[in-house]
Amino acid sequence: MDTGSGMLSVFSNSQGTSLYSSSWTPTTSGQYAGTCIFLIILAIISRLLAAFKVAMERKWLAIALNRRYVVVAGKKQEADSSNSDPDSVNTALLTTQGAQENVKVVRRVSHGPQPWRFSVDLPRALLFLCIIGVNYLLMLAVMTMNIGYFLSTLAGAFIGELAVGRHIEWGEH
């Protein structure tokens, strides 16, 4: 049924439903199947990108945590025992060569976000841009109200989640 706005309010199974532009309108069953396969792959890519973002977030956090070990040049642990800096603790770092006493472990007192870093935040923003772009393309495909496009999107999301869902934390979108 037509709502008067040109959009269908019920699902249709027309093979001639345009996807993203009027030039992408399947006219044969093979073209329609190819479009559905494209949507399955796009939905899988969506889940892969989400899993990749979680992996990168873990890597960036590990790099940030590794920055907390600072070697103090020319000083030993005993010489710094009077230091009252609450953000650091003097300690001996156990290495394969034994204890290394000239290491200061810097600890974060606040639990807020990591400091802004161009080398982390630019790739994070670009990765999020890719994720949101793919998700909006999937949303537009579903909004055509074509049952084949809808089921293809669901199938791709299912396959992607089955493949990499265990790597994606619940807090991610």
C-alpha positions in Angstrom: 0.0 0.0 0.0 1.2 3.5 -0.8 1.2 5.9 2.1 1.1 8.9 -0.3 4.8 9.7 0.2 6.1 7.2 -2.4 7.4 4.7 0.2 5.8 1.3 0.7 4.5 0.6 4.2 4.7 -3.2 3.7 7.5 -5.5 2.5 7.5 -6.3 -1.1 9.3 -9.0 -3.1 9.9 -7.1 -6.2 13.2 -7.9 -8.0 13.2 -4.4 -9.5 13.8 -2.5 -6.3 16.5 0.1 -6.6 19.4 0.0 -4.1 21.1 3.3 -3.3 20.5 4.9 -6.8 18.2 4.4 -9.7 21.1 3.1 -11.8 21.4 0.1 -9.3 18.1 -1.5 -10.1 18.2 -5.2 -10.8 16.3 -6.3 -13.9 17.1 -10.0 -13.8 17.0 -12.7 -11.2 20.8 -12.9 -11.4 21.2 -9.2 -10.8 18.8 -9.4 -7.8 20.8 -12.4 -6.4 24.0 -10.4 -6.9 22.6 -7.5 -5.0 21.5 -9.7 -2.2 24.9 -11.3 -2.0 26.4 -7.8 -1.9 24.2 -7.0 1.1 25.2 -10.2 2.9 28.9 -9.3 2.4 28.3 -5.7 3.5 26.6 -6.9 6.7 29.6 -9.3 7.4 32.0 -6.4 6.8 30.0 -4.4 9.4 30.6 -7.1 12.1 34.2 -7.5 11.1 34.8 -3.8 11.4 33.2 -3.8 14.9 35.5 -6.7 15.9 38.5 -4.9 14.4 37.7 -1.7 16.4 37.6 -3.7 19.7 41.0 -5.3 18.8 42.5 -1.9 18.1 41.0 -0.4 21.3 42.7 -3.2 23.3 46.0 -2.6 21.4 45.8 1.2 22.0 45.1 0.5 25.7 48.1 -1.8 26.0 50.4 0.8 24.4 49.1 3.4 26.8 49.7 1.1 29.8 53.2 0.4 28.6 54.0 4.1 28.8 53.7 3.9 32.6 57.2 2.4 33.0 59.8 5.3 33.1 63.5 4.7 33.5 65.0 7.3 35.8 68.4 8.2 34.6 71.2 8.1 37.1 68.9 7.4 40.1 68.4 4.3 42.2 65.3 3.3 44.1 66.9 4.2 47.5 67.8 7.7 46.4 64.2 8.4 45.5 62.5 7.0 48.6 61.7 10.6 49.8 59.6 11.3 46.6 56.0 11.9 47.6 54.5 12.0 44.1 51.1 10.2 44.5 51.1 9.3 40.8 54.2 7.3 40.9 55.7 4.4 42.8 59.4 3.6 42.9 59.9 0.0 42.5 62.3 -2.6 41.1 61.4 -4.0 37.7 62.1 -7.7 37.5 63.8 -8.5 34.1 65.5 -11.5 32.7 68.8 -10.0 33.8 67.6 -9.5 37.4 66.1 -6.6 39.2 66.3 -3.2 37.5 66.0 -0.6 40.3 66.1 2.6 38.3 62.5 2.2 37.0 59.7 4.4 38.2 56.2 3.0 37.7 53.8 5.9 36.9 50.2 5.0 37.8 47.1 6.8 36.9 45.1 8.0 39.8 42.0 9.0 37.8 39.9 6.5 35.9 39.0 8.9 33.1 39.8 8.5 29.4 43.3 8.3 28.0 44.9 11.6 27.0 44.1 12.7 23.4 46.8 11.4 21.0 46.8 12.1 17.3 48.3 8.6 16.6 45.3 6.9 18.3 42.3 9.2 18.0 42.6 9.9 14.2 42.6 6.2 13.3 39.8 5.6 15.9 37.7 8.3 14.3 38.4 7.0 10.8 37.5 3.5 11.8 34.3 4.7 13.4 33.5 6.6 10.2 33.8 3.4 8.2 31.6 1.5 10.7 28.9 4.1 10.7 29.0 4.5 6.9 28.6 0.7 6.4 25.8 0.6 9.0 23.9 3.5 7.3 24.2 1.7 3.9 22.7 -1.4 5.5 19.9 0.7 7.0 19.1 2.3 3.7 18.9 -1.2 2.1 16.4 -2.3 4.8 14.4 0.9 4.3 13.6 -0.1 0.7 11.1 -2.5 2.3 12.3 -5.3 0.0 12.1 -8.6 1.8 15.1 -10.0 -0.1 17.3 -7.1 0.9 16.1 -7.3 4.5 16.7 -11.0 4.8 20.1 -10.6 3.1 21.1 -8.0 5.7 20.0 -10.2 8.5 21.8 -13.2 7.1 25.0 -11.2 6.7 24.7 -9.9 10.3 24.1 -13.5 11.5 27.1 -14.9 9.6 29.4 -12.0 10.8 28.3 -12.4 14.4 28.8 -16.1 14.2 32.3 -15.6 12.8 33.6 -12.8 15.1 30.9 -12.0 17.6 32.9 -13.4 20.5 35.5 -10.7 19.9 33.0 -7.8 20.2 32.2 -6.5 23.6 28.6 -5.5 24.4 29.5 -1.8 24.8 30.4 -1.5 21.2 27.9 -0.4 18.5 
